Amino acid sequence: MWDHPKVTRAALVSGAAEGGTELNAFDNALLAAGIGDVNLIKVSSILPPHVELLEAVPELPRGAFVPVVYAERTSTIPGETIAVAVGAGRAPDGFGVVMEAGGSTAAEAEAEVRRKIEEAFRVRGLSLVDVRVVAAEHRVERCGCVVAACVFF
């Protein structure tokens, strides 16, 4: 039998920031999203039925290894607007999918995430009863980054 860490909750978060380098901008955007002091373990886009989707991430132990689905976009073009979104859709039994997208505006990225969730449910033959989306948008000054994530804990 597969023995895995018990994840019982998740939350959607987003952040945007500038930095001296692309990596620093990404780090600062993670800090702005509230997940900058943990190790992110990128996972695929399935939301287990038993996982409760919360409005915010509690304070996690610094250095913890945390499963996450995330989108990020970084730019060094002053004046460019960058955006990303992450969303979670659920079926009546709680099973869900998490999708991510990027775009020029938060509204554009959010609309793309919603389309992806709808398609994922359509091909699975599932009813979609709940969709939640978060997005981040940023106008680059020098070196900017946006991040949106579904964090599991």
Order of alpha helices (4+ residues) and beta strands (2+ residues): beta-alpha-beta-beta-beta-beta-beta-beta-alpha-beta-beta
